Structure formats: structure tokens, C-alpha cells
Amino acid sequence: MDIRTVAPESRFASDVQTRKSVVRLPKRIACMTIDSEKEAGDAIREMYSKMKHGDPDSVDMAAAMLAEEIGKVMTDYPRRSYAIASSAFGSVPTAAYAVMKRIISILEDQGHSLAEVKVDRAGDFQTTHYGSMGIEERLRRMRSREISIDEANREAIKGKTLFVIDDVHVTGSHEVILKELLDTTETKAVVFCYLIKFTKDLAFSSPQTEESFNHAAVKSLTDLEPFFGNPDGGLILNARTVKFILNTECADPEGKLGELDVFLGGLPDKAMEKIYAATTSADGYHRKLKFRQGFKSLSETMIRRGLLSIEDAYRRDKNWSVLHYVTVDGQGDLRDMVTGENLNHIGRRYSLMKYGSVADIRWLGNMLADKFIARLEDTDDELIRTFMNAAKNNEHITVLSPASRNVESAQKYMAEVAIRRINVWLALHDLPTMILVKISRFGSGEADYSRLSAKDRAKENDGVVNRQYLPETDFFGNGTHVAFFDDTRITGSAADWLETKAMERGAGSFFPIYCLVADPEVVATNPAVEDYLNRFLVTGSLDENVAYILNQNGFKPVQRLLRLLFREENRPSLEHFLESGIHDDALLNIYEAGLGNDYAKDTRYASSVIIVREILKKKRLIGTNGLPINI
């Protein structure tokens, strides 16, 4: 078949100029009409697939074909005034938009004049499989989108013949919605223009053929690499390509992330910046769950290349609140990534906090609260708008932190300090106060979590290994926004898992609050950097730092401290250490917490729990039955 054969609905009667009756413009033209995928031929399928994903050469070929057919209409009706638009889009154009821009250039070179107009679209920017949908689902999905045309564009098409450019006509769902909108304007006529049109038989029997066309030549990210072509990023970026690059909602998300990391590593800087700008546009791809992990990889690659500051990246990504973004220099010093300031003093206090130092929990918690409040006081900040909208809509702000069993982690106590202070500010400004909600863990968790790789952390946080579960839809869907509170972000596995679950269950929004966020370049080469931060001062031995923590007023055992005390390496010196100046209240707290967290049943810690019990018996702080003696 000649690829420039015009479909029956676009063939005009001969001798138009000699006919006495008025000849109406065609309602639809297509470069070719097919009744099977095979009929299109391999060359057309390959060109179409590449065009849909932004290949400049294929865009030129498609535009040349459509421009020829449109030129015939303009020649037959030379006195018409013309306008042109592509299929509707939001901020990131569709593939049809690139074709339309090239058509304008071709036709203007031929002496024609066209007014370019835009049809706006809002909603449903995350669908990645439209081409595989059936007829009813296509129409339902189309009607979920808000299609509009503003006053300036309405004026631009007034009295003109409008050509609407799209790549394929399958069931006509998009055309139906557009026609309903354009019927409300004062256009003289509308001509829908397609590269390919399916016959009714093909459209009704196999609308999924469109998806086969879409991926005929682009099946993996590797297939996109030739399209970039030059250091400026030659690929003509469109919404489909953005979603194809970032989508990790697939049968093998781990494999896709690995493929994405390799792909991003080979991209020119300009190309990566174009993808980032499109992803963070008003269409909000970076906020959609199915693109979240891909966007994280994109952001972290750009941070490592110096194309993006860590502060700008994470504030834009998830509206983060962070006390310090930190890296470790060649001398092992902790530094602020934004200011370059030496943060070893923060490292020491952070390490003490992680092992339960009450003074340092309060100090860091209050500092983090003040940082958060400073954002609330900035009327231009997105954060204050979240709270103001929640107040207006009678919604709630909940705070979640990593799951625990009966013994809390240090970040839970730090969250209590920070939220208590933040809530005072919120109450004084008549805004919803934050509700701290505990997530329970039925297992005891991984003792060396801070040394795990990103892959192993993801398994640890999948809700199976640690048997941790979130409330269901009736909790999150009841006008609830979620703030996630954690002391540090390394790979983000815990936060990403929780965000996915919360948003799936209907949470209105999700915004993290961190004390420290680690440099992704350091994390990429050494995820055990978290262990380095934890041990910045408290190294793991039973020393004066541990005694300082235990003997503070208001001491409460945290998981990390219990594991330090009970670990096998410290067992030979445990009895002497606990009997040499550790307060009785601290000993009882350690004993009760260890039993309450089932450490007496854990082969890693059981012998140490027995040592503590025997010390308490000698001190007559517990009875022969093992229960504390009431005094």
C-alpha cells in the first residue's frame, strides 16, 4: 500500500471548482486507513513507534505525510482562513504536538498561513497504557479528563477552519470529546487529521493494536538512546516518553530501576535537564506514585552530576522539611551540602540521640521543629497552604514514623518533642494540630539495618519481613494528610514504602520531615553511611558515652541501645559495666524493655537478658518470680 494513500473519508469529488453545489470540507482525513496491523507494514510501524517517543527524524516523516494531505485541503479551499492545533495536553506536549509544529513550518514554507492554538487538558496524566484499553474504557478515561480552550484561543479560531492534528484514530473517543468542546466555539469548520486510521472492524475487534504500534520499535530504554543524538538532547520530549522513562509500575520494578540507572548514566546533561523540567511541570508526574521511584533516580543522578542542588531537588520532589543535608568529606568530617559548614558537632549529638540520649533527643527535636515552623511562617511556602487547606476542608494532619514494637526507636521520641512544639504554633494560628500515630511492628526487625543495601532495605520494609502493617482506607481516606517523620534518610526505602501504601489508601498528601538527609552520591557507593552516622560518637562499646545516656533523668530505652547492650561482643563486660554506676531505674527499664520486646526469646540477646536479671536479683529489685518489686 502507498503510505500516502488518502482514506475514503478524505477523498474529494473531482472537478470541485466546476460543481454548482457547495462542497463541504471533510470532517476527517488520514494518510492511511488500515484493517489490520500487518497492512501498515514494518516501515510505517517502526516510524510511528519512534515518532510517538520523540525521534526527530520520525517526527519529520510523519509531519511531511500529514502536511501533504492538509495541503490538498488548503489548495481546494484557498479562500479559507486556517488555524491548527494538536490533541489536547497540559504542560508537557503529546507526540502530536511535535508533528503539528513541523507541519506549520512545512506549510508556511509553501506560503500558507495558520494560526497556532492550544486545547488545554487537565487530569489523568499518569495513564501509561491507553493504547491497550477497550472502547468503553477509552471513552470513560477521556471523560475523566478536563478539556478546555481559553478565551484567547477561542478568539484565534473564530471564523477559521481548524485542523486538529493527532497520530491515530482508533475508536474516536478523543475526537468525540474534542468535537463537543469545539462545537461551543465559533470555528467555521473542524478537520481532524490523522497519520493512521483504524477501520471500524479493527477498532472494535482489537483496539489494543494501538499499543503494539506504540512499541513496535521502542520496547526498552535502550531503544531511546539513538533519539537523543547530540549533547543538547536531540529527542523531542513528550508526555509519553516521560512516562515511559520513569514508570516503574511493571512486572519487574527492580529490573526497570536498574535499567533506568544505566540509561540515565549515559544521557547528556541537557537531555536530563529537559526530562526533569517536564517531570516537575504543572502536570505533576513527579507526584504520581508510579513515577516516584523513577523520579528519585533522576533527581539523585542530577545531584551527583551537580545539575541540581539537593535542597531544591527534595523540596520540589516531596515538599521535604530537612534540618541538614549532609555529606562526608575525604577526612571523614560531616559537612552541610548546602553551606559547606562542618557539622561534626551535629554528628556527635545525632549519634547520642540515636542511642536514646534524652538531652540530645530534645535538642535536635526542638531544632527540627523550629525549622518546620520557619517554613509555616513563610506565606509563599507550599507547606502553609497544606495546613490552611486542611483547616478550610476540616481535614487532618497525621504524623507517622518507622514502625516499632514495644520498645520505641529514638526518632519516635524526637518526633514527640518536635510535634509538641509545632502543635503549639499551629494552635496559636488556628490551624489543625498534628496527630502522632504509632505504626506497630509484629516482628523485631533487622539488627544491622543501617548497614543494608538499598535492595535489602526494600525487602526489610515490605511489610512481610518485619510484619508491619498500616491502617486501611477508612483511616487514610477520611480527609487525612500524612507527614512522615524520621531521623535520617539514606535510601528512603521505609519512607517510599509508607508513602505508596498511604497514598493507595487515600491519603490527601504526603510530606517527609527529616533531621538529616544523606548525600545520594555517598549512599550510592556506601549505603552503610547510616551506620557511620549512628556511630559518629557512640561506637558500640560499653563506655562513658553509653553510661551518660543511661544515667540521664527521664531515660527510656530505645531499640538501638538495647541491641548495643545485649550484643554478643559486649557480653563479657556487660555485668561489670552495669554494676559500676548505672542507676537502678535504668537497669529496671532495660530489663522490662528487653522482655517486652521478646529479646529473651532471641538467640542473639537472650544470654544478656539473663545477666541483667541476675544483677537485679542481687540488688533485690526483682523477686524470685522475675517481677519488679513494688516499693
Residue, then its C-alpha position, 0 to 999 in steps of 0.5 A: m500500500d502507498i503510505r500516502t494513500v488518502a482514506p475514503e473519508s478524505r477523498f474529494a469529488s473531482d472537478v470541485q471548482t466546476r460543481k454548482s453545489v457547495v462542497r463541504l470540507p471533510k470532517r476527517i482525513a488520514c494518510m492511511t486507513i488500515d484493517s489490520e496491523k500487518e497492512a501498515g507494514d514494518a516501515i510505517r510501524e517502526m516510524y510511528s513507534k519512534m515518532k510517538h517517543g520523540d525521534p526527530d527524524s520520525v517526527d519529520m516523516a510523519a509531519a511531511m505525510l500529514a502536511e501533504e494531505i492538509g495541503k490538498v485541503m488548503t489548495d481546494y479551499p484557498r479562500r479559507s482562513y486556517a488555524i491548527a492545533s494538536s490533541a489536547f495536553g497540559s504542560v508537557p506536549t503529546a507526540a502530536y504536538a511535535v508533528m503539528k509544529r513541523i507541519i506549520s513550518i512545512l506549510e508556511d514554507q509553501g506560503h500558507s498561513l495558520a494560526e497556532v492554538k492550544v486545547d488545554r487538558a487537565g487530569d489523568f496524566q499518569t495513564t501509561h497504557y491507553g493504547s491497550m484499553g477497550i472502547e468503553e474504557r477509552l471513552r470513560r478515561m477521556r471523560s475523566r479528563e478536563i478539556s478546555i480552550d481559553e478565551a484567547n484561543r477561542e478568539a484565534i479560531k473564530g471564523k477559521t477552519l481548524f485542523v486538529i492534528d493527532d497520530v491515530h484514530v482508533t475508536g474516536s473517543h478523543e475526537v468525540i470529546l474534542k468535537e463537543l468542546l469545539d462545537t461551543t466555539e465559533t470555528k467555521a469548520v473542524v478537520f481532524c487529521y490523522l497519520i493512521k486510521f483504524t477501520k471500524d472492524l479493527a477498532f472494535s475487534s482489537p483496539q489494543t493494536e494501538e499499543s503494539f504500534n506504540h512499541a513496535a520499535v521502542k520496547s526498552l530504554t535502550d531503544l531511546e538512546p539513538f533519539f537523543g543524538n547530540p549533547d543538547g538532547g536531540l529527542i523531542l520530549n513528550a508526555r509519553t516518553v516521560k512516562f515511559i522513562l520513569n514508570t516503574e509500575c511493571a512486572d519487574p520494578e527492580g529490573k526497570l530501576g536498574e535499567l533506568d540507572v544505566f540509561l540515565g548514566g549515559l544521557p547528556d546533561k541537557a537531555m536530563e535537564k529537559i526530562y526533569a523540567a517536564t517531570t516537575s511541570a504543572d502536570g505533576y508526574h513527579r507526584k504520581l506514585k508510579f513515577r516516584q521511584g523513577f523520579k528519585s533516580l533522576s533527581e539523585t543522578m542530577i545531584r551527583r552530576g551537580l545539575l541540581s542542588i539537593e535542597d531544591a531537588y527534595r523540596r520540589d520532589k516531596n515538599w521535604s522539611v530537612l534540618h541538614y543535608v549532609t555529606v562526608d568529606g575525604q577526612g571523614d568530617l560531616r559537612d552541610m551540602v548546602t553551606g559547606e559548614n562542618l557539622n561534626h558537632i551535629g554528628r556527635r549529638y545525632s549519634l547520642m540521640k540515636y542511642g536514646s540520649v534524652a538531652d540530645i533527643r530534645w535538642l535536635g527535636n526542638m531544632l527540627a521543629d523550629k525549622f518546620i515552623a520557619r517554613l509555616e511562617d513563610t506565606d509563599d511556602e507550599l507547606i502553609r497552604t497544606f495546613m490552611n487547606a486542611a483547616k478550610n476542608n476540616e481535614h487532618i494532619t497525621v504524623l507517622s514514623p518507622a514502625s516499632r514494637n514495644v520498645e520505641s526507636a529514638q526518632k519516635y521520641m524526637a518526633e514527640v518533642a518536635i510535634r509538641r512544639i509545632n502543635v503549639w504554633l499551629a494552635l496559636h494560628d488556628l490551624p489543625t494540630m498534628i496527630l502522632v500515630k504509632i505504626s506497630r511492628f509484629g516482628s523485631g526487625e533487622a539488627d544491622y539495618s543501617r548497614l543494608s543495601a538499598k535492595d535489602r532495605a526494600k525487602e526489610n520494609d515490605g511489610v512481610v519481613n518485619r510484619q508491619y502493617l498500616p491502617e486501611t482506607d477508612f483511616f487514610g481516606n477520611g480527609t487525612h494528610v500524612a507527614f512522615f517523620d524520621d531521623t535520617r534518610i539514606t535510601g528512603s526505602a521505609a519512607d517510599w514504602l509508607e508513602t505508596k501504601a498511604m497514598e493507595r489508601g487515600a491519603g490527601s498528601f504526603f510530606p517527609i520531615y527529616c533531621l538529616v538527609a544523606d548525600p545520594e552520591v555517598v549512599a550510592t557507593n556506601p549505603a552503610v553511611e547510616d551506620y557511620l552516622n549512628r556511630f559518629l560518637v557512640t561506637g558500640s562499646l560499653d563506655e562513658n558515652v553509653a553510661y551518660i545516656l543511661n544515667q540521664n533523668g527521664f531515660k527510656p530505652v530505645q531499640r538501638l541501645l538495647r541491641l548495643l547492650f545485649r550484643e554478643e561482643n559486649r557480653p563479657s563486660l556487660e555485668h561489670f559495666l552495669e554494676s559500676g554506676i548505672h542507676d537502678d531505674a535504668l537497669l529496671n527499664i532495660y530489663e522490662a524493655g528487653l522482655g517486652n520486646d521478646y529479646a529473651k526469646d532471641t538467640r542473639y540477646a537472650s544470654s544478656v537478658i539473663i545477666v541483667r536479671e541476675i544483677l537485679k536479683k542481687k540488688r533485690l529489685i526483682g523477686t524470685n518470680g522475675l517481677p519488679i518489686n513494688i516499693 
